[in-house]
Amino acid sequence: MTTYFIVCCTCANAVEAQRIATVLVEERLAACANIFPSICSIYRWEGKVESAEEWLLFIKSAEPHYPRLRDRITELHSYDTPEIIALPIIAGSEKYLSWLRGQL
């Protein structure tokens, strides 16, 4: 059975989020990517607590595509250390999962 997942990836701005999402879908590394605008991220970076406005991508894909998807995000991203976190989809409607599978 194929393992499906959602990759969370924060981006510096809307343009970057749109560009990464479009490339991943065009290259069939992702079936779909949702862009959540203007989130506030608070994190520790180089010893200091930072705050930034970011855009969050929810990228839907499947396990066989993860290595290339991760590499493409890294290539396209402006951050030195982009967030690339895969969360498993433990259940979903068969109709949606079938559609997802057909897009990859």
C-alpha positions in Angstrom: 0.0 0.0 0.0 1.3 3.5 -0.9 1.9 5.9 2.0 0.5 9.3 1.3 1.6 12.4 3.2 1.4 16.1 3.5 4.7 18.1 3.5 4.6 21.3 5.4 6.9 24.0 4.1 7.1 27.7 5.1 8.1 30.2 2.5 9.3 33.8 2.7 6.5 35.3 0.6 3.6 34.6 -1.6 5.6 34.6 -4.8 8.0 31.9 -3.5 5.1 29.8 -2.2 3.3 30.0 -5.6 6.5 29.2 -7.6 7.4 26.1 -5.4 3.8 24.8 -5.5 3.5 25.3 -9.2 6.7 23.5 -10.0 5.9 20.5 -7.7 2.5 20.0 -9.3 3.8 20.5 -12.8 6.5 17.9 -12.2 4.0 15.5 -10.7 5.9 15.4 -7.4 2.7 16.7 -5.7 -0.9 16.2 -6.5 -1.9 19.5 -4.9 -0.4 22.3 -2.8 -2.4 24.6 -0.6 -1.0 28.0 0.3 -1.9 29.5 3.7 -1.1 33.2 3.6 0.5 35.4 6.1 1.2 33.2 9.1 3.3 34.4 12.0 6.2 32.0 12.7 8.2 32.3 16.0 11.4 30.2 16.1 14.9 30.2 17.4 17.6 30.9 14.8 21.3 31.3 15.5 20.7 31.6 19.2 18.0 34.3 19.0 14.2 34.0 19.1 12.9 35.4 15.8 9.5 36.2 14.4 8.6 36.4 10.7 5.6 36.6 8.5 5.6 33.5 6.2 3.4 31.6 3.8 2.7 27.9 4.6 2.5 25.2 1.9 0.6 22.0 2.5 1.8 19.7 -0.2 0.1 16.4 -0.9 2.2 13.5 -2.3 3.2 9.9 -1.8 6.2 8.2 -0.3 8.0 7.2 -3.6 8.1 10.9 -4.6 9.5 12.2 -1.3 13.3 12.2 -2.1 12.8 14.2 -5.3 10.1 16.5 -3.8 12.5 17.3 -0.9 15.4 18.0 -3.3 13.2 20.2 -5.5 12.0 22.3 -2.6 15.6 22.7 -1.4 16.7 23.8 -4.9 13.8 26.3 -5.3 13.7 27.7 -1.8 15.4 30.9 -0.7 16.1 29.7 2.9 19.4 28.0 3.8 17.4 25.6 6.0 13.8 25.3 4.6 11.1 23.6 6.7 10.4 20.3 4.9 8.3 18.1 7.3 6.3 15.1 6.0 3.2 14.1 8.0 1.5 10.8 7.1 -2.1 10.8 5.9 -3.4 8.0 8.1 -6.9 7.9 6.5 -8.8 9.5 3.6 -11.7 9.0 1.3 -10.9 6.4 -1.3 -12.1 8.7 -4.0 -9.7 11.5 -3.0 -6.8 9.2 -2.5 -7.5 7.7 -5.9 -7.4 11.2 -7.4 -4.2 11.9 -5.5 -2.6 8.8 -6.8 -3.6 9.6 -10.4 -1.9 13.0 -10.3 1.6 11.8 -9.3 
